[in-house]
Amino acid sequence: MLIEPVPLQGWRAELALRFARRASATLLSERRHRGPLRVQKALYPEGDSVCHAIVLHPPSGIVGGDELAIQLTLEAQAHALLTTPGAGKWYRSAGPWASQHCQFEVAAGACLEWLPQETIFFSGCNAAISSEIRLAEGARYLGWDAWCLGRSASGERFTQGAVHNRSAIYLDDALLWHEQGQLRGGSSFMDSPAGLAGRSVCVTLYAAGADIDPALLAACRAIAPQESTALVGVTCLPKLVVARYLGHVAEAARNWLFDLWCLLRPVFAGRAAVSPRIWST
């Protein structure tokens, strides 16, 4: 078994997956990878119509100089759910930036669920994260980002380094959502009421491609976080729902996300929520 040496400038890893609808089944029809980023096999805990896949990054952490790229393509009427086996980790850097770029293409009538487990940013990391989601008319997307800034369980705060984030969602080539910014460790934004308000856990959920009725919006807003000091909000825009969570406890944030997903999935994915088995291991 040949083992590639680690390049001095960091890993370059790419993963490209294509999902296709064949009769009543969604198949992982194409799989390409370069470097330490891959999926092992297609899983079907909900039956043949929804393909689950677990994105693996064998080094178990991202360091300065690493570059990760994930490309997902869903053909018409396909339905795929992707997650990760555990928390992602971005380690302290001596200066170089690490990056991750996700590009998703979802054809008409298809549904993509991008539900990675939480990401832990170590104090001192330099992380650049971007995502671009392009939906055809009639496509659906459910996805989230769950960030833990610093290792709060070890008493570490995010006092150094930076996280740069950019996300964009297009529907039928029209820009539906665009957000970008840079969070610097130890900056006033970390504690400002207009920023993170002193919280170390920051979560965003996106549900795009469909409208929801007032009753469902009210039910989403009624979900009470287990963490009494958490700040939450749900905003409804045309063809888009954006939900935010600010708190200190990753598990409480995860549970709030799950409850929200359970409510939104029947509308955006046409199915009741079924947890990926990896979440229980």
C-alpha positions in Angstrom: 0.0 0.0 0.0 1.6 3.3 -1.1 1.3 6.3 1.1 1.7 9.7 -0.4 4.0 12.0 1.4 2.4 15.1 2.9 3.3 18.1 0.8 5.1 20.9 2.6 2.5 23.4 1.5 -0.4 21.2 2.8 -2.8 18.7 1.4 -4.7 19.4 -1.8 -7.9 17.3 -1.7 -10.8 17.2 -4.1 -14.0 15.2 -4.1 -16.6 15.2 -6.9 -19.8 13.2 -6.7 -22.8 12.9 -9.0 -26.1 11.5 -8.1 -28.7 10.3 -10.7 -32.2 9.1 -10.6 -32.8 5.7 -12.1 -36.5 4.5 -11.9 -37.3 4.9 -8.2 -33.7 4.9 -7.0 -31.1 7.6 -6.5 -27.7 6.2 -7.4 -24.2 7.5 -6.7 -23.4 7.5 -10.5 -20.0 9.1 -10.4 -17.3 9.4 -7.8 -13.9 11.1 -8.2 -11.4 12.0 -5.6 -7.8 13.3 -5.3 -6.0 13.4 -2.0 -7.5 12.6 1.4 -11.2 13.3 0.8 -13.7 10.6 -0.2 -16.8 8.6 0.4 -16.8 4.9 0.9 -20.2 3.7 -0.3 -23.8 4.7 -0.9 -26.2 4.0 2.0 -29.9 3.6 1.9 -31.5 3.8 5.4 -34.7 5.3 3.9 -35.0 3.0 0.9 -33.7 3.4 -2.6 -35.1 6.9 -3.3 -32.7 8.7 -1.0 -29.0 8.1 -1.2 -27.0 8.8 2.0 -23.2 9.3 1.9 -20.6 10.1 4.5 -17.8 12.5 3.5 -14.5 11.3 5.0 -11.3 13.3 5.6 -8.8 10.7 6.9 -6.3 13.2 8.4 -9.1 14.2 10.8 -8.1 17.8 10.8 -7.2 20.7 8.6 -3.9 22.6 9.0 -2.5 25.7 7.4 -1.9 25.3 3.7 -4.6 22.6 3.2 -7.0 23.1 0.4 -10.2 21.1 0.2 -12.8 21.2 -2.6 -16.1 19.4 -2.7 -18.3 19.3 -5.8 -21.8 17.7 -5.7 -24.0 17.4 -8.7 -27.6 16.1 -8.5 -29.4 15.2 -11.7 -33.1 15.8 -12.1 -35.3 14.1 -9.4 -32.3 12.7 -7.4 -32.3 13.0 -3.6 -29.0 12.9 -1.7 -28.1 13.4 2.0 -24.5 14.0 3.0 -23.0 14.2 6.4 -19.6 13.7 8.1 -18.5 11.0 10.7 -17.7 13.5 13.4 -16.7 17.1 14.1 -14.3 18.8 11.7 -11.2 20.4 13.2 -9.3 23.4 11.9 -5.9 23.5 13.8 -3.8 26.4 14.8 -1.7 27.7 12.0 1.8 29.3 12.0 0.6 31.7 9.4 -0.6 29.9 6.2 -4.4 29.8 5.5 -6.4 26.7 5.0 -9.4 26.6 2.7 -12.5 24.6 1.9 -14.7 25.3 -1.1 -18.0 23.6 -1.7 -19.9 23.9 -5.0 -23.3 22.2 -5.4 -25.4 21.9 -8.5 -29.0 20.7 -8.0 -31.2 20.0 -11.1 -35.0 20.4 -11.4 -37.0 18.3 -9.0 -33.8 17.2 -7.1 -33.1 17.6 -3.4 -29.8 18.0 -1.7 -29.3 17.8 2.1 -25.9 18.9 3.3 -25.7 18.2 7.0 -22.1 18.0 8.3 -21.5 17.6 12.0 -20.0 20.7 13.8 -16.8 22.3 12.9 -14.3 23.2 15.7 -12.0 26.2 15.0 -9.0 26.1 17.2 -7.7 29.4 18.4 -5.0 30.6 16.0 -6.4 28.9 12.9 -6.6 30.7 9.6 -9.7 29.3 7.8 -11.3 30.4 4.5 -14.6 28.7 3.8 -16.8 29.3 0.8 -19.9 27.6 -0.6 -21.9 28.1 -3.7 -25.3 26.4 -4.2 -27.0 26.6 -7.5 -30.6 25.3 -7.7 -32.6 24.9 -10.8 -36.3 25.9 -10.7 -38.1 23.2 -8.6 -34.9 22.0 -6.8 -34.6 22.0 -3.0 -31.7 22.5 -0.6 -31.4 21.9 3.1 -28.1 22.6 4.7 -26.3 23.9 7.8 -23.1 25.2 9.2 -22.4 24.6 12.9 -19.3 26.4 14.2 -17.5 26.0 17.6 -15.1 28.9 18.0 -12.3 27.6 20.3 -12.4 24.5 22.4 -14.7 25.7 25.2 -14.6 22.2 26.9 -10.9 22.8 27.5 -11.4 26.4 28.5 -10.0 27.7 25.2 -11.5 30.9 23.6 -11.0 32.0 20.0 -8.6 34.8 20.8 -6.3 34.5 17.7 -6.6 33.7 14.1 -9.4 34.3 11.7 -12.3 32.7 9.9 -13.4 34.1 6.5 -16.7 32.9 5.2 -18.6 33.3 2.0 -21.9 31.6 1.0 -24.1 32.2 -1.9 -27.4 30.5 -3.0 -28.8 30.8 -6.5 -32.2 29.8 -7.7 -32.7 29.5 -11.5 -29.5 31.7 -11.9 -31.0 34.5 -9.7 -29.1 35.3 -6.5 -31.2 34.2 -3.6 -28.7 34.7 -0.7 -25.3 36.1 -0.3 -23.3 36.5 2.8 -19.6 37.1 3.5 -17.5 38.3 6.4 -14.3 37.7 8.4 -14.3 36.9 12.1 -11.0 37.7 13.8 -10.1 36.0 17.1 -10.1 38.4 20.1 -11.9 41.2 18.1 -14.6 43.3 19.6 -17.1 41.5 17.3 -16.8 38.4 19.4 -18.4 40.1 22.4 -20.5 42.8 20.7 -24.3 42.5 20.9 -24.2 43.2 17.1 -21.9 40.2 16.7 -21.6 37.0 18.5 -22.6 38.5 21.9 -19.9 36.5 23.7 -21.1 33.1 22.4 -18.7 30.5 21.1 -21.2 28.3 19.2 -22.6 29.8 16.0 -25.1 27.9 13.8 -26.9 28.7 10.5 -29.5 26.6 8.7 -30.6 27.2 5.1 -33.7 25.8 3.5 -34.1 26.9 -0.1 -36.3 26.4 -3.1 -39.8 26.4 -1.5 -42.0 28.7 0.5 -43.5 27.8 3.9 -46.8 28.8 5.4 -47.2 31.0 8.5 -48.1 28.1 10.7 -44.9 26.3 9.9 -42.8 29.4 10.4 -44.5 29.9 13.8 -43.7 26.3 14.7 -40.1 26.8 13.8 -39.8 29.9 15.9 -41.5 28.1 18.8 -38.7 25.5 19.2 -37.1 26.3 22.5 -33.4 25.8 22.8 -32.2 23.6 25.6 -29.6 26.2 26.5 -31.5 29.0 28.3 -29.1 31.8 27.4 -29.0 30.9 23.7 -30.1 33.4 21.1 -32.1 32.0 18.2 -34.0 33.4 15.2 -35.8 32.2 12.1 -36.3 34.4 9.1 -38.5 33.6 6.1 -37.8 35.1 2.7 -39.2 34.2 -0.7 -38.1 30.6 -1.4 -35.7 30.7 1.5 -35.7 30.1 5.3 -32.6 31.1 7.3 -32.3 30.1 11.0 -29.6 31.2 13.4 -28.4 30.0 16.8 -25.8 31.6 19.1 -24.9 29.8 22.3 -22.1 28.1 24.3 -23.1 24.4 24.1 -22.6 22.5 20.9 -24.9 19.6 21.9 -27.8 22.0 22.6 -27.2 23.7 19.2 -27.2 20.3 17.5 -30.5 19.3 19.1 -32.1 22.6 18.1 -30.9 22.1 14.5 -32.3 18.6 14.5 -35.8 19.7 15.7 -35.8 22.4 13.1 -34.8 20.0 10.4 -37.6 17.6 11.4 -40.1 20.4 10.8 -38.7 21.6 7.5 -37.8 18.4 5.8 -41.3 17.3 4.9 -41.7 20.6 3.0 -38.3 20.8 1.3 -37.5 17.1 0.9 -41.0 15.6 0.9 -40.1 13.1 3.6 -40.1 12.8 7.4 -36.7 13.1 9.1 -34.6 10.0 9.3 -31.3 10.5 11.2 -28.1 9.3 9.5 -26.9 6.3 11.5 -23.5 7.8 11.9 -25.0 10.5 14.2 -25.7 7.8 16.8 -22.2 6.3 16.9 
